[in-house]
Amino acid sequence: MMFDVRWPDGTEVSYYSPSLVVQEHLAAGTSYPVADFVDRSRACMEIADARVRAKYGFGCSQSARTVALITAAAGRFEPTDEVRVESFRH
């Protein structure tokens, strides 16, 4: 599943989640302070990784990559700036 976000500077980026769990932690059309968005993204990627590990016997490198990309992008902004989740795509 892909989720599309708009960072505070207007940059739009699509991120990958190996699990639908992302929809339990983020809502389309909702804005989050950058720090909260990073925390929520990390939490859902950890859950997604655990689900892949339980099903296939190995973790999902894409989960770690998504967290790394989000964390790097978030470093450009203040923790209280807002990032908006635009949509989810399957």
C-alpha positions as CSV (number, residue, x, y, z in Angstrom):
1,M,0.0,0.0,0.0
2,M,1.2,3.5,-0.7
3,F,0.3,6.6,1.3
4,D,0.7,10.1,-0.1
5,V,1.7,13.0,2.1
6,R,2.3,16.7,1.7
7,W,5.1,18.1,3.8
8,P,5.0,21.6,5.2
9,D,6.9,23.1,2.2
10,G,4.3,21.7,-0.2
11,T,6.4,18.8,-1.3
12,E,4.3,15.7,-2.1
13,V,5.8,12.3,-1.5
14,S,4.5,8.7,-1.7
15,Y,5.7,6.2,0.9
16,Y,5.3,2.4,1.0
17,S,3.8,0.3,3.7
18,P,3.8,-3.5,3.5
19,S,0.6,-3.6,5.6
20,L,-2.7,-1.9,5.8
21,V,-1.9,-1.1,9.4
22,V,-0.9,2.3,8.3
23,Q,-4.6,3.2,8.0
24,E,-5.0,2.4,11.7
25,H,-2.4,5.0,12.6
26,L,-2.9,7.7,10.0
27,A,-6.1,9.1,8.3
28,A,-6.4,10.5,4.8
29,G,-7.2,14.2,4.8
30,T,-5.7,14.7,8.2
31,S,-2.7,16.9,9.2
32,Y,-0.3,15.9,12.0
33,P,2.5,17.8,13.6
34,V,5.7,16.5,12.0
35,A,7.0,14.9,15.3
36,D,3.6,13.1,15.7
37,F,3.6,11.9,12.1
38,V,7.1,10.5,12.5
39,D,6.1,8.7,15.7
40,R,3.0,7.3,14.1
41,S,4.8,6.2,10.9
42,R,7.5,4.5,12.9
43,A,4.9,2.7,15.0
44,C,3.0,1.4,12.0
45,M,6.1,0.3,10.2
46,E,7.3,-1.6,13.2
47,I,3.9,-3.4,13.3
48,A,4.0,-4.0,9.6
49,D,7.6,-5.4,9.9
50,A,6.5,-7.8,12.7
51,R,3.5,-9.0,10.6
52,V,5.8,-9.7,7.6
53,R,8.2,-11.5,9.9
54,A,5.5,-13.6,11.5
55,K,4.1,-14.6,8.0
56,Y,7.3,-15.1,6.1
57,G,10.0,-15.7,8.7
58,F,11.9,-12.5,7.8
59,G,11.4,-8.8,8.3
60,C,10.6,-6.2,5.6
61,S,13.5,-4.0,4.6
62,Q,11.0,-1.7,3.0
63,S,9.5,-0.8,6.4
64,A,12.9,0.3,7.6
65,R,13.5,2.3,4.4
66,T,10.1,4.0,4.8
67,V,11.0,5.1,8.3
68,A,14.4,6.3,7.2
69,L,12.9,8.4,4.4
70,I,10.3,9.9,6.6
71,T,12.8,10.7,9.3
72,A,15.2,12.3,6.9
73,A,12.4,14.4,5.3
74,A,11.1,15.4,8.8
75,G,14.5,16.8,9.7
76,R,13.9,19.7,7.4
77,F,11.0,21.0,9.5
78,E,10.1,22.1,13.0
79,P,8.4,19.4,15.1
80,T,5.3,21.4,15.3
81,D,5.0,22.1,11.5
82,E,2.2,20.1,10.0
83,V,2.3,17.3,7.4
84,R,-0.9,16.2,5.7
85,V,-1.8,12.6,4.7
86,E,-3.4,13.1,1.4
87,S,-4.5,9.6,0.4
88,F,-3.9,5.9,0.5
89,R,-3.5,3.7,-2.6
90,H,-3.5,-0.1,-3.0
